[in-house]
Structure formats: structure tokens, C-alpha cells
Amino acid sequence: MSRRLRLWSFADMDRSGKVRWTARELGYEIEEARVRMGDQTGDSYRQLNPYGQVPAVELDGQTLIESNAICLSLAERHPEAGLIPQEQGSRDRFWQSVSLATSSLETPVVMYYLAKSGFVDSAWADLSAGPLKAKLPVFSASMPANGYICGDFTLADIFAAYVLRIGVQAGLLSLEGNLADYLRRLMTRPAAQAARFFEGIGD
């Protein structure tokens, strides 16, 4: 099985960051293919991903879409890496954290950040603020004081880090205390550094 993939992305800090970090943890070489904002809705890119969304990956002769699904697919190809835990108690914690990060928090925190940054209508910030202010601090406070969410490092940490990083960038969370300690543990991982996942955070 090839350890090389092609990754279509806007920039280092979009949802492709989760894919890039996961791939680096698994030892993949990455060929970057940048997409200019707006080109994702054109006919050329829609031949790759008919939904017109970024990122997309070409791997082993097939195209994979949806960042979280891509990460899970990569992890399942390499169970020996342990990015999806096998022990039941750890799996329960894993799927709970993954669901919270990817289903409950990711879209509202991204839309809030994009609205505050002027990329989408400012009304999105108002729509997202209520749920985020109720849920995001609870999620942040649940991060472990030591180690990782499931004991060992897993995809749950990558998905959580994406939401928490944007929460910090958007001014919804402060990089201090337990959250700062947790994210800094993740920042020291060579794969996270190679993926440029945390650049600009905590400088």
C-alpha cells in the first residue's frame, strides 16, 4: 500500500490541516495541490468533488472527500498506529469526543471564525455564538490534565485540537491553564509540526 497521497486544500489552517496531520502521523508523503478560493465551485474541481468542498484526497487510485472521513479512512488503513483505539473503554471515550468535536462543535466554530474574519456574512457569528458559548468551554474543560483524551494519542486529539485551535483564534477560548497545557503537548508532536497545524497559535 502506497504511503503517498495528493491533498487539495486552500491553506495550511483549513480543514485540510486535520488530514495533513493524520497523514504525517502515519508516515505519508503529501503532494500539495492548492485550490484558489472560489475555484472549488468550478467545473474542474467539481469533477474531483461534486460537492465543491475542500479538502479532497487522491489515494491508491481513488478520491476521498470530507476531512473527518478521510482521517478515519487513513487511520483504518493502519490499525497498528492506534489512531482508532481498540479497547472498549477507550473506544467509548474516543467516539464520544469525536462526535462532540465533529458534529456538535466544528461547523459552528468554523462559521463563527469565518464571520468574525469577514469571509461570510456577519449574521453567522450571532447564530453560532449562543451554542458555542454554552458548549465550547465545557468541551475545553474536559481535556485531560496529562496525556491525551483516550490515554494514548488518537484521532480524537486531532479533531479536538482543530476545534479548540479555532476557538482560541476566534477569541472564544483563552490559551491558558489546562487548555494551554493540553494544546502545547500536541504542539510538540513532530507530525503536528510537519503539518504546520499550530502555526501562529501562542506566539
C-alpha positions, 0 to 999 in steps of 0.5 A, a space after each residue: 500500500 502506497 504511503 503517498 497521497 495528493 491533498 487539495 486544500 486552500 491553506 495550511 489552517 483549513 480543514 485540510 490541516 486535520 488530514 495533513 496531520 493524520 497523514 504525517 502521523 502515519 508516515 505519508 508523503 503529501 503532494 500539495 495541490 492548492 485550490 484558489 478560493 472560489 475555484 472549488 465551485 468550478 467545473 474542474 474541481 467539481 469533477 474531483 468533488 461534486 460537492 465543491 468542498 475542500 479538502 479532497 484526497 487522491 489515494 491508491 487510485 481513488 478520491 476521498 472527500 470530507 476531512 473527518 472521513 478521510 482521517 478515519 479512512 487513513 487511520 483504518 488503513 493502519 490499525 497498528 498506529 492506534 489512531 482508532 483505539 481498540 479497547 472498549 473503554 477507550 473506544 467509548 471515550 474516543 467516539 464520544 469526543 469525536 462526535 462532540 468535536 465533529 458534529 456538535 462543535 466544528 461547523 459552528 466554530 468554523 462559521 463563527 471564525 469565518 464571520 468574525 474574519 469577514 469571509 461570510 456574512 456577519 449574521 453567522 457569528 450571532 447564530 453560532 455564538 449562543 451554542 458555542 458559548 454554552 458548549 465550547 468551554 465545557 468541551 475545553 474543560 474536559 481535556 485531560 490534565 496529562 496525556 491525551 483524551 483516550 490515554 494514548 494519542 488518537 484521532 480524537 486529539 486531532 479533531 479536538 485540537 482543530 476545534 479548540 485551535 479555532 476557538 482560541 483564534 476566534 477569541 472564544 477560548 483563552 490559551 491558558 491553564 489546562 487548555 494551554 497545557 493540553 494544546 502545547 503537548 500536541 504542539 510538540 508532536 513532530 507530525 503536528 509540526 510537519 503539518 504546520 497545524 499550530 502555526 501562529 497559535 501562542 506566539 
